[in-house]
Every structure is written in structure tokens, then in C-alpha cells.
């Protein structure tokens, strides 16, 4: 992928982000894309964020899945090549 991506905030893997952190990432977002392997789920976000939406962002340990990126009003959690190409184009 040959995009010009500017990283504004980088969080080390040693800092475990959990449910409250995941929910905070969604403030101001209108779309959430969660990739788990080949499965990609997309959520349209409104004023109230449903618990199952936040749960989709978390791994089995309850921590936010990586990588996580915020691009404009879109939050992308997990990695899927086609998704990243579409979002970061």
C-alpha cells in the first residue's frame, strides 16, 4: 500500500486499551469497520453507541484489537487488506 498516512497518535502495545477507551474512540465517528480475519463487519454509528458495537472492537482478553485507526469519521479496528485499501486508498 502506497498511501501518505500521517500518524497523529501512536499508542504502545504495552498500554492496554479497554472498553471505555474503545467507546471513547467512537465519539464523533459515523462509521465503524471491524475486521477479524476475512470477516469484515460495518456499523453505522449514531448518537448512542450500542454495547455490541463496542464489544466487536474488543479481543478475547477485553482489550481493544489492533491495529486501530481513526480516519476522518471512520474507525477501523483489526486488519483486512481490502478494507485498508478502501479506507486509506
C-alpha positions in Angstrom: 0.0 0.0 0.0 1.5 3.3 -1.0 -0.6 5.9 0.9 0.6 9.0 2.6 -0.7 8.3 6.1 0.1 10.7 8.9 0.2 9.1 12.3 -1.1 11.6 14.8 -1.1 9.4 18.0 0.7 6.2 18.5 -0.1 4.0 21.5 2.4 1.4 22.5 1.2 -2.2 22.8 2.1 -2.3 26.4 -0.8 0.2 27.1 -3.9 -2.0 27.1 -6.9 -0.1 25.9 -10.2 -1.5 27.1 -14.0 -1.0 26.7 -14.1 2.6 27.9 -11.2 3.5 25.6 -12.9 1.8 22.7 -16.2 3.7 23.3 -14.3 7.0 23.5 -12.8 6.4 20.1 -16.3 6.3 18.6 -17.3 9.8 19.8 -17.7 11.9 16.7 -17.4 8.8 14.4 -20.2 7.9 11.9 -18.8 4.6 10.8 -17.0 1.6 12.4 -15.4 -1.1 10.4 -14.2 -4.2 12.3 -12.0 -6.8 10.6 -11.4 -10.2 12.1 -9.5 -12.2 9.5 -11.6 -12.4 6.4 -14.8 -11.4 8.2 -15.5 -7.6 8.0 -18.4 -6.0 9.9 -19.5 -2.5 9.3 -21.6 -0.4 11.8 -23.3 2.9 11.2 -23.0 5.0 14.3 -25.5 7.4 15.8 -25.7 9.5 18.9 -25.9 6.4 21.2 -23.3 3.6 20.7 -24.7 0.1 21.4 -22.8 -2.3 23.7 -22.5 -4.9 20.9 -20.8 -2.3 18.7 -18.1 -1.7 21.3 -17.8 -5.4 22.1 -17.0 -6.0 18.4 -13.9 -3.8 18.8 -12.5 -5.9 21.7 -10.5 -9.1 21.6 -11.0 -12.2 23.8 -9.0 -10.6 26.6 -11.3 -7.5 26.7 -8.6 -5.2 25.1 -9.0 -3.1 22.0 -7.9 -5.1 19.0 -5.0 -3.9 16.9 -4.4 -2.2 14.7 -6.9 0.5 15.2 -7.1 3.6 13.1 -9.3 6.7 13.0 -9.6 8.2 9.5 -11.9 11.2 9.5 -15.2 9.9 10.9 -14.4 6.3 10.3 -12.9 4.0 12.9 -11.1 0.8 11.6 -10.3 -2.0 14.0 -8.3 -5.1 13.0 -6.6 -5.7 9.7 -8.0 -6.7 6.3 -6.1 -5.7 3.2 -9.1 -4.9 1.1 -10.6 -2.8 3.9 -7.4 -0.8 4.4 -7.1 -0.2 0.7 -10.6 1.1 0.6 -10.3 3.4 3.6 -6.8 4.6 3.1 -6.9 4.3 -0.7 
